[in-house]
Amino acid sequence: MGDDGTDWQKVRQHAVLAHAAAAERRRLAEQAEAATLVSDFVAEARRRGLATTRLVARSSDGRARYRTRLHGWYVDRARSRAIDVDGRFHLLTVPRTLRARLLGADPQPSPAPLIVGEGGRDGESVPLRALLQRRLDTDS
């Protein structure tokens, strides 16, 4: 090992990069699995004839409701998460703005999590698969 510790630094840097690469591979695999679950949900919802609804977004503080251009299915009781007819997952919580009040909100899709609510303060988390199945079962 060199006197200045360069070998140790190289080994540590390599370990950090390997760890980051493994985490990224896990994240991408989870996103792909969640995307498949969402796609399967949309296909099954259509097969069952589940009615879509125009989705409404809420302000972060929960005081205001905003129209959106989205149509789809709410997947939780709080109506804060939904899947649109194109199979995209949406969090329907948006910043409170005058523009949203006048023109409606435009919540952007985000990758669906495999565990919904994981890391939340309320401690309630549910696997995406179970959440989607529960939604399908409520309209059966």
Secondary structure by P-SEA (a helix, b strand, c coil): ccccaaaaaaaaaaaaaaaaaaaaaaaaaaaaaaaaaaaaaaaaaaaacccccbbbbbcccccbbbbbcccccccccccccccccccccccccccccccccccccccccccccccccccccccbbbbaaaaaaaaaaaac
